[in-house]
Amino acid sequence: MSADADPRQVVARVTLAVRWGDMDAFNHVNNAQYLRYLEEARVQWLASIDTISALAPVAPVLAASHVNYRKPIEWPSEIVVELFVEKLGNSSLTVGHRIVDAIDSSVLYSDGSVVMVWIDTQTGASVPLPENVRAACSA
């Protein structure tokens, strides 16, 4: 399947190397590993806007994830995870994602989205999106 240019503005582009240990018995990347690639890209993006801290009183949690597996990823290769904002809510953020080949971005391995909700880490109650997150999504 071809990965036509996505019209949404990319907020992060993270290159990752596929490791031998990411493979399964069918000689392609295990489906669960796709979720780890997406997590790594989100964490890198959030860290770049100073949002991640183990001691923070407010933190994002994953509320939902949707992954379309378009093409198997094989080893050896490098991939690029692209993240883009689909929806800004009061306390939630829907982040779209695509995994493409690092050399040929027309090769689409996966796409989909996740919903993150910001919570008070003491109470577990949802809280408004931090202003730096809102600003990074609008940049």
Stockholm file with secondary structure:
# STOCKHOLM 1.0

chainA/1-139         MSADADPRQVVARVTLAVRWGDMDAFNHVNNAQYLRYLEEARVQWLASIDTISALAPVAPVLAASHVNYRKPIEWPSEIVVELFVEKLGNSSLTVGHRIVDAIDSSVLYSDGSVVMVWIDTQTGASVPLPENVRAACSA
#=GR chainA/1-139 SS CBCCCCSSCEEEEEEEECCGGGBCTTSSBCHHHHHHHHHHHHHHHHHHTTCCCTTCSEEEEEEEEEEEECSCCCSSCEEEEEEEEEEECSSEEEEEEEEEESSCTTBEEEEEEEEEEEEETTTCCBCCCCHHHHHHHHC
#=GC SS_cons         CBCCCCSSCEEEEEEEECCGGGBCTTSSBCHHHHHHHHHHHHHHHHHHTTCCCTTCSEEEEEEEEEEEECSCCCSSCEEEEEEEEEEECSSEEEEEEEEEESSCTTBEEEEEEEEEEEEETTTCCBCCCCHHHHHHHHC
//
